[in-house]
Amino acid sequence: MRTTVTVRGQTVVPAKIRRDHRITTSTQLEWVDDGVSIRVVPIPDDAVAAARGLTRDLGSRLLGERNAERDAD
């Protein structure tokens, strides 16, 4: 999808992207510039709730990796 930047430096987030990523009028967007490309990342209202599940089974996965590394030696 392509949008245009206005004279005032504004652009429009396409409706499909707003729906798919639940972007509303109060959603904050983080602009990430890595020197090659620019990404726009929506910041959730409740970052803790959004992060739930990311660490699920983290301990057992880390132990599994540690055991695999130990077995490889």
N, C-alpha and C positions, 0 to 999 in steps of 0.2 A: 504494500500500500504506500502511496506517496501523498505527501501533503506539502504545502507551500508555507514559507515563513513570511509573515506580513512585515510591513514597514516598521511596525512597533516591536518586532522580534517575537511575535506570537505565532503559534501553529495550532492545528486542530488534531485531537486524538480521534481517529476514526471510530465510528459507532461500534463496529464489530469488535475492535480491540477493547473499547470501554466495557462492553458486555462480557467478553470472554475473561477479562481480568478484574471485573467488578470495580472499575474505576468510576467514582462518583465525583460530584462537585467538591467534596471535602478531602478527596484522596491527594496525598502529597506524592510527588514524583521525584525520584533521585536521578540526576543526569550523571552518567559514568563515562568519562573520557579516558580511554587507555592510550591515547596518542595515535591510534590507527582508526578506531571506530568510536561511535557514541552509542551508548545504550540508555534507555529510559526504563527505570525500574519503579513500579508502584510500591509505596511503603504502606504496609497494612496498618489499620487503626490500632490493632492489638498485636504487637510484634511477638509477644509471648505465646499467644494462641496460634499464631501463624507458624511459630517454630516447633510447636508440639509435633511429635512424630519424627522430627529430624534426628533425634538422638535415641530413638527406639532401638533397643538391642545393641546400643553402641558398645557397652561393656563386653558383651559376648563376642561381638565382631572384632574388637580390638584384641581380646584374648586369643581368638582364633588366628588372627594374623600373627600374633606373637608366637604362638605354637608352631605355625607353619614356617616362620623364619628360623625358629630353633631347630626344627626338623631338617631344614635345608642345610644347616651347618654341619 
